[in-house]
Amino acid sequence: MKKRADLPPGVLEPREAVLRMAPYSPPTGGRADKLRLDFNENTVGASPAVVDFLKEHISAADLAVYPEYGAAKRELAAFFGVDEDELVLTNGTDEAVQVLINTYVDDDDEVIVLAPSYAMYRFYAEVADARVREIPYLHDKLDFPVDELFDAITENTRAVLIANPNNPTGTGTTRAVIEQILERAENAAVLIDEAYYEFCGVTALPLLRDYPNLFVSRTFSKVYGMAAMRLGCLFSQSGNAEFLHKAQSPYSVNSMAVLAARAAIRDTDYIRKYVTEVLAARELLYVGFEELGIDYYPSRANFVLFRAGDRAIPIRDELRRRGVLVRDRSYELAGCVRVTVGTREQTRQFLAELKAIW
Ligand SMILES: Cc1ncc(COP(=O)(O)O)c(C=O)c1O
């Protein structure tokens, strides 16, 4: 086979689709000992009950055997109010997106994503060599582009991937609009990624039995404080779930993740209190921004996008030097920086550092 001239010697040529992709490399180190307001995680950690449950239930013998999912599927299905055969456990939402694409999208098929949105939608669509069509969030307030999305959906659309609320804009849409999307995109797999559901309370899950093209995902990476465990749930009608399972590796979710989830869903009090704290801290953050004269986009999730103008990257870097991590988004939204909302105490610390450099 002929070697491509622009590859260094000793490198095997990958698929064309992989060659074409822009690299996506979020930081994977150097975050310890900092105030981590850069990944929309739970900033105080998982419920202590999760850690206790893991310690109690993990033995050397347990580690030696391949995972079994029976108890976790039963308990999680009951918790989410679905049947067990409507639930697919995944290695984070990321694997949910990957499995959905592997199940429904072929080379050259059309996939619609909104922009900017969660990077993994485009990532897996591109790996699959799909044609990705991007619909931008509306300029001024970053509102959900309802009409533009309706116009873009055709009978050739194979998947529509939506985060509600959306990352990084923090804006969201209603269940009524989601129903209209499902009706228009009847030949497509429509994913509603509800990673931040607990902070906004809007869900498409009750529509599951009405729409065979609906897929809903939830994650344990955000409010549950279990990003390290890599656990997500993908919901759809049972006939679809069967095909998703068929396209999924049988043991992609590990035993500790499912054990942790079983304990996490029992400690609803912990989640409720954390959400209340974050919503109070978000109000505090808005007030702080207003005092500093900083424009921001009101959010329905545990992060807020604010405008730092042409200082977005210097501000991110200066905050990092001061021990506070935030995420620059200026590469996709001019001048914008995203900050995760944690506790009120952490928000005060962030605002004090921001004030010092603003
Ligand atoms: C919209 C959205 N979906 C999903 C995730 C997380 O995915 P996972 O469950 O793979 O950790 C994120 C994290 O940033 C996100 O913003």
The ligand as an SDF file (V2000), in Angstrom:
LIG
                    3D

 16 16  0  0  0  0  0  0  0  0999 V2000
  -23.5500   17.3510   27.8550 C   0  0  0  0  0  0  0  0  0  0  0  0
  -22.6660   16.3770   28.5370 C   0  0  0  0  0  0  0  0  0  0  0  0
  -22.9380   15.0820   28.4520 N   0  0  0  0  0  0  0  0  0  0  0  0
  -22.1860   14.1840   29.0840 C   0  0  0  0  0  0  0  0  0  0  0  0
  -21.0860   14.5580   29.8180 C   0  0  0  0  0  0  0  0  0  0  0  0
  -20.2940   13.5920   30.6170 C   0  0  0  0  0  0  0  0  0  0  0  0
  -20.1620   12.4230   30.0890 O   0  0  0  0  0  0  0  0  0  0  0  0
  -19.7310   11.1510   30.9380 P   0  0  0  0  0  0  0  0  0  0  0  0
  -21.0040   10.5640   31.4610 O   0  0  0  0  0  0  0  0  0  0  0  0
  -19.1180   10.3140   29.8690 O   0  0  0  0  0  0  0  0  0  0  0  0
  -18.7770   11.5360   32.0030 O   0  0  0  0  0  0  0  0  0  0  0  0
  -20.7300   15.8870   29.8890 C   0  0  0  0  0  0  0  0  0  0  0  0
  -19.5040   16.2870   30.6290 C   0  0  0  0  0  0  0  0  0  0  0  0
  -18.9210   17.2910   30.4690 O   0  0  0  0  0  0  0  0  0  0  0  0
  -21.5520   16.8160   29.2470 C   0  0  0  0  0  0  0  0  0  0  0  0
  -21.2780   18.1190   29.3350 O   0  0  0  0  0  0  0  0  0  0  0  0
  1  2  1  0
  2  3  1  0
  2 15  2  0
  3  4  2  0
  4  5  1  0
  5  6  1  0
  5 12  2  0
  6  7  1  0
  7  8  1  0
  8  9  2  0
  8 10  1  0
  8 11  1  0
 12 13  1  0
 12 15  1  0
 13 14  2  0
 15 16  1  0
M  END
$$$$
